[in-house]
């Protein structure tokens, strides 16, 4: 841990690195943003004090304010003799919420649920209902907690919890929606994306195939086999809720795979893609045939070691969004969590992304 903290202190105030292509491996998130005609700004102010990592951010625009929710890890992992790991001091991750003052600064940060808990709270997505209420969904799991050996099947696997964010930034009226396997013992649910379509609240439920759920209606199922041209057979997941652009919806999704770099170590990598749906949600109209972002080991990447400094494992390499919106200047504003360690704001004209897409027949 001593080496890690020296490394962290050196880099944790970097806002935007000079463009300098990596000699090997994938470019950093800063360089990839530059190549897309945009910028990535690391968030460094307004984060929970002494937190180990802050990631999985979701940013939206609500009533003229840019709001952000994210996952904060108070403590590092500790490894047991059998290499099973836990959150240090039994302090699982929390969900925080605040307002963006600038792209590097959060103001009025607070815990969304300010009560002790034993489950891990993960991957928040804030959204606005058709009646203009602010809501948040997040995942509960036993990941890296002392509850991971529980026999209680309802909490053993990830479940999605949803609630209303009140005027004090607290999550109230929490409940687990009876959707999919959310009420099934041993069932797992995550990566839901709620969004408003006129007067209807819809849920982007799956990516392969695309499944959209609406209360009181049959599921909308859209063929997404064309995305396999990019993802292959790798596991594919929702990233952001659809964003309406005049006559089509812009959607971002991600997939994961294993690879080895020059050091021959295996790394879990995540890539981010994009596609558009027609306004009536019947088909994919356009798609990117290459990743928009891909995780990079050239960004700050935490490697876990044993007591004498031998490498055990490392965090995944990823640059994942959980929310985005289009601002008044037609810029795409997207929050990115990088390598499950830090987060920031990516900005670029939305046309820069759309211009990389090709029509789907």
C-alpha positions as CSV (number, residue, x, y, z in Angstrom):
1,X,0.0,0.0,0.0
2,X,2.9,2.4,0.6
3,X,3.9,2.3,-3.1
4,X,0.3,2.8,-4.1
5,X,-0.2,5.9,-2.0
6,X,2.9,7.6,-3.3
7,X,1.6,6.9,-6.8
8,X,-1.8,8.2,-5.9
9,X,-0.5,11.4,-4.4
10,X,1.5,12.1,-7.5
11,X,-1.4,11.9,-9.9
12,X,-4.6,12.6,-8.1
13,X,-4.7,16.4,-9.0
14,X,-4.2,15.9,-12.7
15,X,-7.1,17.6,-14.5
16,X,-6.1,17.3,-18.1
17,X,-2.9,15.8,-19.4
18,X,-1.0,17.1,-22.3
19,X,-1.7,15.1,-25.5
20,X,1.1,12.6,-25.8
21,X,0.2,9.3,-27.5
22,X,1.1,6.2,-25.5
23,X,4.1,4.2,-26.7
24,X,2.2,0.9,-26.1
25,X,-1.2,-0.2,-25.2
26,X,-4.4,1.9,-25.5
27,X,-4.2,5.7,-25.1
28,X,-5.3,7.3,-21.9
29,X,-8.9,8.6,-21.5
30,X,-7.5,12.1,-21.8
31,X,-5.9,11.3,-25.2
32,X,-8.9,9.4,-26.4
33,X,-11.1,12.4,-25.6
34,X,-8.7,14.7,-27.5
35,X,-8.8,12.4,-30.6
36,X,-12.6,12.8,-30.5
37,X,-12.4,16.5,-30.7
38,X,-13.3,16.9,-27.0
39,X,-11.8,17.1,-23.5
40,X,-11.9,14.9,-20.4
41,X,-11.6,16.8,-17.1
42,X,-10.9,14.8,-13.9
43,X,-13.1,15.6,-10.9
44,X,-10.8,16.5,-8.0
45,X,-12.9,18.8,-5.7
46,X,-15.9,17.9,-3.6
47,X,-15.2,14.2,-3.3
48,X,-15.7,12.4,0.1
49,X,-12.7,13.1,2.3
50,X,-10.1,10.3,2.4
51,X,-12.1,8.1,0.0
52,X,-10.0,5.5,-1.7
53,X,-11.8,5.6,-5.1
54,X,-14.8,7.5,-6.7
55,X,-16.2,6.0,-9.9
56,X,-19.4,4.9,-11.8
57,X,-20.7,8.5,-12.2
58,X,-24.1,9.5,-13.6
59,X,-24.6,13.1,-14.7
60,X,-27.9,14.7,-15.8
61,X,-29.3,18.1,-16.3
62,X,-32.3,18.8,-14.1
63,X,-34.0,22.2,-13.7
64,X,-31.0,24.1,-15.1
65,X,-28.5,22.3,-12.7
66,X,-26.0,19.6,-13.6
67,X,-26.4,16.9,-11.0
68,X,-24.1,13.9,-10.5
69,X,-24.4,10.7,-8.5
70,X,-21.5,8.3,-8.1
71,X,-20.1,5.3,-6.2
72,X,-17.5,6.1,-3.5
73,X,-15.2,3.4,-2.0
74,X,-14.2,4.6,1.5
75,X,-11.5,2.0,2.0
76,X,-9.2,-0.2,0.0
77,X,-9.5,-4.0,-0.3
78,X,-7.8,-6.5,2.0
79,X,-7.0,-10.0,1.0
80,X,-7.4,-13.1,3.1
81,X,-5.0,-16.1,3.0
82,X,-7.2,-17.8,0.4
83,X,-7.1,-14.6,-1.8
84,X,-10.7,-13.8,-1.0
85,X,-10.9,-10.0,-0.6
86,X,-13.1,-7.6,1.4
87,X,-13.6,-3.9,2.0
88,X,-11.3,-2.9,4.7
89,X,-13.0,-2.2,8.1
90,X,-16.1,-3.8,6.6
91,X,-17.0,-0.4,4.9
92,X,-18.7,-1.2,1.6
93,X,-19.2,1.4,-1.2
94,X,-21.8,4.2,-0.8
95,X,-23.8,6.3,-3.3
96,X,-23.1,10.1,-3.2
97,X,-24.9,12.9,-5.0
98,X,-24.1,16.5,-5.6
99,X,-24.1,19.4,-8.1
100,X,-21.4,20.1,-10.7
101,X,-20.1,23.7,-10.2
102,X,-17.5,23.2,-13.0
103,X,-16.3,20.1,-14.7
104,X,-13.7,19.4,-12.0
105,X,-15.7,20.5,-8.9
106,X,-18.7,19.1,-7.1
107,X,-20.6,21.2,-4.6
108,X,-23.0,20.1,-1.8
109,X,-22.0,16.5,-1.9
110,X,-23.8,14.1,0.4
111,X,-24.6,10.4,0.9
112,X,-27.8,9.4,-0.9
113,X,-28.5,7.0,2.0
114,X,-26.8,8.2,5.2
115,X,-27.3,5.2,7.3
116,X,-25.0,2.3,8.2
117,X,-25.4,-0.7,5.8
118,X,-23.7,-4.0,5.2
119,X,-24.4,-4.4,1.5
120,X,-22.4,-2.8,-1.2
121,X,-24.2,0.1,-3.0
122,X,-23.2,0.3,-6.6
123,X,-23.7,1.9,-10.1
124,X,-26.2,4.7,-9.5
125,X,-28.3,6.2,-12.3
126,X,-30.3,9.3,-11.6
127,X,-33.2,10.0,-13.9
128,X,-36.3,12.3,-14.2
129,X,-39.8,10.9,-14.3
130,X,-42.5,12.3,-16.7
131,X,-43.9,14.3,-13.8
132,X,-40.5,15.9,-13.3
133,X,-39.5,14.1,-10.1
134,X,-35.9,13.2,-9.6
135,X,-35.2,9.5,-8.9
136,X,-32.2,7.3,-8.5
137,X,-31.7,3.6,-9.1
138,X,-28.7,1.7,-7.8
139,X,-27.5,-1.9,-7.3
140,X,-27.3,-3.7,-4.0
141,X,-24.9,-6.7,-3.7
142,X,-22.8,-8.6,-1.3
143,X,-19.7,-7.9,-3.4
144,X,-16.5,-7.9,-1.2
145,X,-18.6,-7.7,2.0
146,X,-18.8,-10.0,5.0
147,X,-22.3,-10.9,3.7
148,X,-21.0,-12.7,0.6
149,X,-21.3,-16.1,2.3
150,X,-24.9,-15.5,3.4
151,X,-27.5,-18.1,2.6
152,X,-30.2,-15.5,2.0
153,X,-30.7,-15.9,-1.7
154,X,-32.6,-12.6,-2.1
155,X,-29.6,-10.5,-1.2
156,X,-26.9,-12.9,-2.3
157,X,-27.1,-11.7,-5.9
158,X,-27.3,-8.1,-7.3
159,X,-30.7,-6.4,-7.2
160,X,-31.8,-3.0,-8.4
161,X,-33.3,-0.6,-5.8
162,X,-35.1,2.6,-6.8
163,X,-36.3,5.7,-4.9
164,X,-37.1,9.4,-5.0
165,X,-34.4,12.0,-4.3
166,X,-35.9,14.6,-2.1
167,X,-35.0,18.3,-1.8
168,X,-32.3,17.4,0.8
169,X,-30.5,15.0,-1.5
170,X,-31.7,11.9,0.4
171,X,-33.3,8.8,-1.2
172,X,-36.8,8.2,0.1
173,X,-39.6,5.8,-0.7
174,X,-37.0,3.1,-1.6
175,X,-38.3,-0.1,-3.1
176,X,-37.2,-3.0,-5.3
177,X,-39.2,-2.9,-8.6
178,X,-40.7,-6.3,-9.4
179,X,-39.1,-6.4,-12.9
180,X,-37.2,-9.4,-14.4
181,X,-35.4,-11.4,-11.8
182,X,-35.4,-8.7,-9.2
183,X,-37.7,-10.6,-7.0
184,X,-36.3,-14.1,-7.8
185,X,-34.2,-15.9,-5.3
186,X,-30.7,-16.2,-6.8
187,X,-31.7,-13.9,-9.8
188,X,-29.4,-11.1,-10.8
189,X,-30.3,-7.7,-12.1
190,X,-28.2,-4.6,-13.0
191,X,-27.6,-2.1,-15.7
192,X,-31.1,-0.8,-16.0
193,X,-31.7,2.5,-17.6
194,X,-34.9,4.4,-17.0
195,X,-35.9,7.2,-19.3
196,X,-38.9,9.4,-20.0
197,X,-40.6,9.3,-23.4
198,X,-43.3,12.0,-23.5
199,X,-45.7,11.0,-20.7
200,X,-44.3,7.5,-20.3
201,X,-41.6,6.2,-18.1
202,X,-39.7,3.4,-20.0
203,X,-36.9,1.1,-19.0
204,X,-34.0,0.1,-21.3
205,X,-33.6,-3.4,-19.9
206,X,-31.3,-5.3,-22.2
207,X,-28.9,-4.7,-25.0
208,X,-28.7,-8.0,-26.8
209,X,-31.4,-8.1,-28.0
210,X,-32.6,-4.6,-27.0
211,X,-35.5,-4.9,-24.7
212,X,-37.5,-1.8,-23.5
213,X,-40.2,-2.2,-20.8
214,X,-43.1,0.1,-20.3
215,X,-45.7,-0.3,-17.5
216,X,-48.9,-1.8,-18.8
217,X,-47.5,-2.5,-22.2
218,X,-45.9,-5.5,-23.9
219,X,-42.1,-5.4,-24.1
220,X,-40.5,-3.7,-27.1
221,X,-37.9,-6.1,-28.5
222,X,-35.4,-4.8,-31.1
223,X,-32.9,-6.9,-33.1
224,X,-29.4,-5.9,-32.1
225,X,-27.4,-8.6,-33.9
226,X,-25.7,-5.9,-35.9
227,X,-23.8,-4.8,-32.8
228,X,-22.0,-8.1,-32.7
229,X,-20.0,-6.8,-35.7
230,X,-18.3,-4.7,-33.0
231,X,-18.6,-6.7,-29.8
232,X,-18.3,-10.2,-31.2
233,X,-19.8,-12.7,-28.7
234,X,-18.5,-10.8,-25.6
235,X,-21.0,-9.9,-22.8
236,X,-22.8,-6.7,-23.7
237,X,-24.6,-4.3,-21.3
238,X,-26.5,-1.0,-21.2
239,X,-24.4,2.1,-20.2
240,X,-26.7,5.2,-20.5
241,X,-30.4,5.8,-20.9
242,X,-31.5,6.9,-24.4
243,X,-31.1,10.6,-25.1
244,X,-33.5,12.1,-27.7
245,X,-32.0,14.0,-30.6
246,X,-34.9,15.4,-32.7
247,X,-36.0,12.2,-34.6
248,X,-33.8,9.5,-33.0
249,X,-32.4,8.3,-29.7
250,X,-28.7,8.2,-28.9
251,X,-27.7,5.2,-26.7
252,X,-24.3,4.1,-25.3
253,X,-23.5,0.6,-24.3
254,X,-20.4,-1.4,-23.2
255,X,-18.9,-4.8,-23.5
256,X,-16.0,-6.6,-21.6
257,X,-13.2,-8.9,-22.7
258,X,-9.9,-10.2,-21.5
259,X,-6.6,-9.3,-23.1
260,X,-2.8,-9.4,-22.4
261,X,-0.5,-6.4,-22.9
262,X,3.2,-6.3,-23.3
263,X,3.8,-7.3,-19.7
264,X,1.9,-10.5,-20.5
265,X,-0.5,-10.0,-17.6
266,X,-4.2,-10.6,-18.2
267,X,-6.4,-7.5,-17.9
268,X,-10.2,-7.2,-17.8
269,X,-11.0,-4.5,-20.4
270,X,-14.2,-2.6,-21.1
271,X,-15.1,-0.9,-24.4
272,X,-17.8,1.7,-25.0
273,X,-19.9,1.8,-28.1
274,X,-22.9,3.8,-29.4
275,X,-26.0,3.4,-31.6
276,X,-29.2,5.3,-32.4
277,X,-32.8,4.1,-32.4
278,X,-35.6,5.6,-34.5
279,X,-38.0,7.9,-32.5
280,X,-40.7,5.2,-32.4
281,X,-38.2,2.7,-30.9
282,X,-38.6,0.0,-33.6
283,X,-35.0,-0.4,-35.0
284,X,-31.4,0.5,-34.8
285,X,-30.8,3.3,-37.4
286,X,-27.0,3.9,-37.0
287,X,-24.1,2.5,-35.1
288,X,-20.4,2.9,-34.4
289,X,-18.3,0.1,-35.8
290,X,-15.4,0.8,-33.6
291,X,-15.3,1.6,-29.8
292,X,-15.8,5.2,-28.7
293,X,-13.7,4.7,-25.6
294,X,-11.7,1.7,-24.4
295,X,-10.1,1.1,-21.0
296,X,-6.4,1.8,-20.8
297,X,-3.7,0.5,-18.5
298,X,-1.9,3.8,-19.2
299,X,-4.5,5.6,-17.0
300,X,-4.1,5.3,-13.2
301,X,-4.7,1.6,-12.6
302,X,-4.6,0.1,-9.1
303,X,-2.7,-3.2,-8.7
304,X,-3.3,-5.1,-5.5
305,X,-0.3,-6.8,-3.8
306,X,0.2,-9.2,-0.9
307,X,1.9,-8.3,2.4
308,X,5.4,-8.5,0.8
309,X,4.6,-6.6,-2.4
310,X,3.8,-9.4,-4.9
311,X,1.1,-8.6,-7.4
312,X,-2.2,-10.3,-6.8
313,X,-4.7,-8.6,-9.1
314,X,-5.6,-5.3,-10.6
315,X,-8.7,-3.2,-11.1
316,X,-10.4,-3.5,-14.6
317,X,-9.4,-1.1,-17.3
318,X,-12.5,0.8,-18.3
319,X,-13.9,4.2,-19.2
320,X,-17.6,3.8,-18.5
321,X,-20.5,6.3,-18.5
322,X,-23.7,5.9,-16.5
323,X,-25.3,9.2,-17.7
324,X,-25.1,11.9,-20.3
325,X,-27.0,14.8,-21.8
326,X,-26.8,17.3,-24.6
327,X,-26.3,20.9,-23.4
328,X,-27.6,24.1,-25.0
329,X,-24.5,24.4,-27.2
330,X,-25.2,20.9,-28.7
331,X,-22.3,19.4,-26.8
332,X,-22.4,15.9,-25.5
333,X,-21.7,16.0,-21.7
334,X,-20.9,12.6,-20.4
335,X,-19.6,11.4,-17.0
336,X,-16.9,8.7,-17.2
337,X,-15.6,6.4,-14.5
338,X,-12.1,5.3,-15.2
339,X,-10.6,2.0,-14.1
340,X,-12.9,1.8,-11.1
341,X,-10.7,4.5,-9.5
342,X,-11.4,8.1,-10.6
343,X,-14.0,9.9,-12.7
344,X,-14.5,13.0,-14.8
345,X,-16.5,14.8,-17.4
346,X,-16.1,14.3,-21.2
347,X,-17.3,17.0,-23.5
348,X,-17.4,17.1,-27.3
349,X,-19.8,18.4,-29.9
350,X,-22.4,15.6,-30.3
351,X,-21.9,15.8,-34.1
352,X,-18.4,14.4,-33.5
353,X,-19.9,11.2,-32.2
354,X,-22.7,11.0,-34.8
355,X,-20.3,11.5,-37.6
356,X,-18.5,8.3,-36.6
357,X,-21.7,6.3,-37.1
358,X,-22.8,4.3,-40.1
359,X,-26.3,3.6,-41.3
360,X,-27.8,0.2,-40.5
361,X,-29.9,-1.2,-43.2
